[in-house]
């Protein structure tokens, strides 16, 4: 039994980047590639591949024995359809912008022609980012974002969907015709939907649930670690690069003024948040890349708490204190499924910002994640707490947040801040075409310097995620994306160690 802390939007990762969709969808659908913990690509539906000498043509050779859960063979036409679907509908539009055409010269060969070289293409061809969809089901002309197959999913991955009780349970059974012989090792994977993290922890302690991924609460990790049959692990999360931030709507006053955004950042003690709110299991953030990302560049001057400068900037921007000491009120949203983490943080910020710089926070409560998602993606929000993945390579998880071409109203986890800077766009375009690591790192360093100044959001800290699982369960999260990879190698050990 795997615990989920909310209801997935649906099970199709090709058109939605949500964590819960990815957890379930990457078991149902297969990708062309799978990545190990170091991010190195290995064959999956593609048994081999090669690039042209100039790096502009990728030829993929598909397995001949792969079939979908309904028995239809997986063909090159399905791959073409799937890549084009992700290009058009996935929130991370920049990640496949380089693809010019996708061709299927025969049933088991796919030719991807690029406008320019792409340094992260194989990582994107994994199941959680580019799942291979059955074109004979999804290609019927219906709106793919609301297609009924998103909830009654048919893929070619290790497990097939056999039951879905909305709001309660998702049941996956071993797909006996899975193209990797002898796998998956598990017969059944059931996802149980819980109202919150406290209920998940109690169920795990009672032995009713054996696996919980992306657990964000350190006190839960400490409590679970004291339970004899449970293991708490932070391994297998290297490629995720999850961070906590305050996103600003740059189209709304007063946050359209850079000085206000800079002042808020200077007034927030990120080290305090990392050590006390996130309980010492987080690294304070100072920019758009997590500190262990290979393209991370430190700021020219260390991030600091500077209340005098924060107050000066607010005065300069014209937001002077009234007779009560108040300058303004900002509305702040948060995703309801992260309430246990977000609410203590917002309450701390509300107390701190009011006392130090005269900014009052008004907490906006959403009924559920769907309401929050619609409010934020439509551009109606003013500011929001959010948890965002950088996905290892900036081309996957960073360009989509800062490139103006990805301002897409109605699409969550696109450039919902409506941030636009032509110099940033140019730097990201260049970095997305550069395959030399040193030159690419220099481009991203320049990008980081600019967005630190523009401050389209306040980067607070890395997410203190952990995986909690039964001690007998092995092979958990053994991929670059952790539990957002296929669980075909997860198995029960006969004896505990």
N, C-alpha and C positions, 0 to 999 in steps of 0.2 A: 504494500500500500504506500503510495506517494501522496504527501499532503500538498494541497494548494490553498492559498489564503484568500482566494477570490475566484470568481467565475471567469474563465477565459472568454475573450471576445468571440473567438471561434478557433479552429484548429489549422488554419492555413497561413503559414509564415510568409508566403509569397506576397501578401498584401497587407500584412500587419506585423509590427516588430515587437509586440508585447511579450513580456517574459513568460506569461502563462501559455500563450499561444505557442511560443517556441518550445517550451517544455514538453507539451503534448505533440505538437506537430512534427518535431524532429524524430519522434519514434514512428510516426505513421508514414512520413515521406522520406525518401532517400535523396541524397545529393550526388552530384557528379564526383565530388572529392570529399575526403574526410581528413581532418588535421589532428596530429598528435599533440601532446601537451606543449611541445615547443613551437607549435604552429606550422610544422612541416607537412606538406600535402602528401596524401596517400590515395591509391585508387579506391573508388567506391563504385558508383554506376559506370564511371569511366575507368576502364581497365588500364589505359595508358593515354599519353598525350605528348605532343611536341609543338614547339614554337618554330616559326620561320626564322631565318637568320636575322631579319630586321626586327623581330619581336612583334610584328603587326598581325600575324595570323596564328591562331591557336587551333590545332586540330585534335579533337578528342575522339577516341575509339571506345565505343560502348560495349559493355558485356552483352553477349548474345542470349544469355539465359535469364535475364531479369524480366519479371512480370509484375503487373499491378495486382492489388488484392482481389480484383474481379477476374483475374486470369488473362487479361489483355497484355500483350507484350509491350515492354518499354522500348520505344523507338526513338530515333533521332528527331522525328517530327514532334514528339512530346517535349524533348529538350529545347528545341527551337521555340515552341509555344511558351514554355516555362520561363526561359530567359527573357523573352519579349514581355511577358506578363510582369515580371519583377521590374524590368526597366520602366514600365508604364505606371505601375500601381504601388510599388514599395515606397515607404516614406524616405528611404535613403537614396533618392534619385542620383546623386553624384557618383555613387559607387559603381554604376555600370554605364555612366555617360560615355566612356571611351568606346563602347561597342558600336560599330557602324552597322554591320549585318551579321546575321546568324543563318547558316545554310545547312541543309541536310542532303548531301549528295547521294546517300543511300541510308538504309534503315539503321545502321550502326556507326555512322560517322557524322560528326558535327564540326563545322568549320566556323570559327568565330573570327571575324575580321574587325580590326581595331582602327580607330582614327589616329590613335597614338599609343605608345606603350603604356602598359598598366601594371604597376608594381605589386598589386594585391589581388589580382583576378582569381587565382586559385582558391584563396581563402573565402572569397565571396561565393564560390560554387559549392559550398557546404549546405547541408540540408536546412539549417535554421535561417539561412539568408536567401538561398535559391533552391527551394525544394522542387523536385521534378514532379509536375502535375500531369494527370492523364488528360490529354487534349480531347479525347472522345467524350469526356464528362464535362470539363470546364469550357470547352470551345463551342458551346451550343448557343452563344449569343447573349446569354444572360449577364447581368452586371456581376462581375467577378467578386466585387467587394461584398455583395450580399447574396452570392450564389448559395443555394441550399447545400451544395457539396462541401462548403466550408465547415458545416456542422456534422455532415455525414461523410467524412473524408475517406477517400480511397487513394492510397499511395502505393509505393513499392518498398517501404521501409520494413524494419524488423517486426513490427507489430501492426495488427489491423484492428480497426475500431469495431467493437461488437456491441457496445451499449453506451448510451449517454442519457443520464437523468439530469436535466438542466438544474443547476444550482446544487447538485448533490454528488454525482459520481460519473466518472468516465472509465470505461473498461476496455483495455486493449488485450488481445490474445496473440500468442506467438503465430507469426505467419510462416507456415511450414514450407512454402515455396520461396522463401527469401533467398536472394541470389548468393549470399555467403553461406555455404553449406555448413550445417551443424549449429548455426546461430539463428536466432538469439538463444541464450542459455536459459532465460526465464520463460515460463509458460504464460504468465499473466502479469500485466502491470495495471494496477488500478489507481486512479487518481481520485482522492476524496477531497471535496471542497469544504473548507472550514470557515467559520465566521471571522477568525482572527488568529494571531500567533500564539496566544495563551492556550487556546483550545488545541492547537497543533502540538505544543509541547506536552500537554497533559496526555494526549493520545499516544505520543511517542514514548513517554515514560511508562504508560500502561501496556506497551507492546502492540497497540492496535495499528500503529503506523510505523513503517520501517525506514522511510526516507523523506527528508525535507530539505529542499535546496534553497539557496539564496536567503538564508535566515539572517535578518539584519540586527537582531537584538542581542547585545553582548551578555546581558544577564541571563538570557535563555541559553546561550552557549555555555556559560559557567555552570548553570544548573544541570544541563544535559551531560556535561563532562563528568559530573558526580554520579551519574546513573550507570550502573555496571554494564548494561547491555548496549549502551549507545557510544558512538564515536563522533567527535566534533572535528571537522577538518576544513582547512582553508585551501587545500590543494585543488588543482584543476580549474582555477579561476583566472589563470594568467592572461588569457586573451580577452577577458571581459572589460577590465579597466573601468569599473563602476564608480561613479562619483555622485555626491549630493550637492545640489546647487539651489540658488534662488534665481529663477528666471524672471527677467523683466520684459514687459511689453513696451517696446521702444516707440510705438505709435501713440501711446497715451501719456499725457502730462501727469506728473512732473518727470516721469522716467525717460521721456524723450530727450531730456537735458543730461548730457554726459557728466556734468559736475554733480548732479544729484546722485547718479549711479556711483561715481567715484567716492562721494562722501559716505554713502551707505557701506561700501566695501571697507573704507578706512575705519568705520565705526564698529565693525564686527570683529570680535576676537576669535579668529579661526582656530588658534591653538587651544583656547578654552573649550571650544566646541569639540575638537578632536579628542581632547583628554577627558572631558567631563560629561558632555552630552553623549558622545560616541564611545566613551569609556576606555580610551587609550588604545582602541583597536583600529584607529583611523589615522591617516596622515593628512595634515592640514593641506589644503589646496591653494595654489597661487596662480592658476591659469587653466587653459582648456585641456591640458594633457595631464594624466596622473603621473606622479614622480618616477614610477618605474617603467614608463613607456620609453622605448628606445629613441623616440624623437623629442622627448621632453628637453626643454632648454630652461634653465633657471632665470628668474627675472634679473634685470640689471641692478636693481636694488631690492633687498629682501622685503617681502610683504610685511606690513606692520600695522599695528593698531595706532592710529593717530587722530585723536579726538579733536585736537586743536585745528588741524587741517580740514577735517570733516566739517566742523562748524563754520570755518572760513569759507569753504566751497558752497555751503548752503546759503550763507549770507550773500555771497557773490552772485548766486543764481537767483536771488530775489526772494528766497523763502526765509524770512526773518521770523524770530519768535514773537508770539503774541504775549499778552500780559500774563498768561498762565505758563509761558515757556514752550508752548506748542508751535511747531512750524507747519505740519501737514499730517494727514492721515493717509496711509497706504493700505489697500486691501490685499490680503495674501491668501491664496488658495493652497491646498495640499491634496495629494491623491488619497482617498479614503483607505485604500488597502495598506497605506504606509502610516496610518494615524498614530500607531504606537511609537514610531520614531519621529514623525513630523510634528506632532502637537507639543511635546516637551521642548523641541527646538524653537518652534514659533513663540511659545510662551516666554522662553528665555530672551528671544530677540525682541519681543514686545516690551518686556521690562527694560532691557538694556538700551534699545534705541530711544525709547521715550525719555529715559533718565539722562542719557549722554548727549543726544543731538536733537531732541524735541520731535522725533518722528513717532507717531502712534501707529500701531498695526491693528487693522480690523481683520479678524479671522473669518474667512468665508467658508462655510461648511457645505459640502456637496453630498447629496444622498448616496451616491455610489460612484464608482470609477468612470462609468459611462458619462454621467453628468459632468464630472471634472474634466474628462477628456474633451467633451464637446465645448465646454466653456473655454478651455485653454486653446484648443486647436482653431476655434473660430475667431480668436483674437479679442475676445471680450474680457479677458482677465487683465489685471494690473500687475500682479507679481504672483509667483507660485513656487513652492518647494517642489522639487522634482528629483528623481533618481534616473540617471542617464548612463548608458554604456558607451565607452569609446571604441570598443571592439578591436583593440590591439593596434591595427593599422589606421592612422587618421583618415585615410581615404574612405574607410567604411563608416566609422562612427563619429568623425569630427567634421568633415566637410559638410555633412547634411545639416549641421547646426548653424554654421557660420557663412555658408555660401548663399548669396542673395538669390541665386537661381532656384534654391530649394525653399523659398517662401511660398508655402502652399496652404492657403486657408482651408481648414477642415481636416488637415492631416496632422495627427499628433506625432511628436518627435521628428518633425521636419524642422525648419527654421521658424519655430513658433514665436521667437522673440522679434521677428521681422528685422533682424540685423542686416545692414547693408553697408559695405565699405568696398569700393572698387579695387583698392590696393589689396585688400584681403582676398577678394575674388581672384585677382590675377596671381597672387602667390599660391593659392590653393590649386588653381589650374596648372601652374607650373610644377608644383610638387606632385600632383596626380599623374604627371607624365614622366617624372624623373625616376630612373631605376638605379642611379648611383646613390648609395646610402649617404655619403658625406654631403653631396650637393643637395640631396633631399632634406637632410637634417638642417642645413643652413636656411633653406626656404621656410621650413616650419618654425625655425627660431625667429625669423623676421615676422612671421604670422603671429606667433605668440606675443611678441613685443607689442604689436598693434592692438590686439584684442585686449591685452591687459590694460592698455590705456583707454580704450573705448568702453570697457567694462559692460558688455551687454548682459551679463549676469554676474552673480557673486559665487565663485567656486568655493565651497565650504570644506569638504573633506572627502577622502575615498570612503567607499561603503565598506563597513566591517562585516562583509558577507561570510557565511560559513555554511557548510553542508553538514547536516546531522543525519546519521544513519545507524541502523542496527549493526552491531559489531561483526556479525556473520556475513554481511553483504560486502562483496568485493567488486573491484572494477568500477566504482562509482566516480563519475565525473572525470573519467580518464581521457579527456580531450581538451583541445585549446579553448573550447567554449563551455567546459564543465558539463552540467546537466542539459545544456542546449545542444548536445551532440547525441548520437544514437546510443541507446543503452543495450546494444546487442552483445556486449562483452561483460555485462553485469551478471554475477552469479552468487549463489549461496554457498558458503564454505561449509564443509561437513563438520569442522571443529573450529572453535574460536581460538584466536592467537593472542 
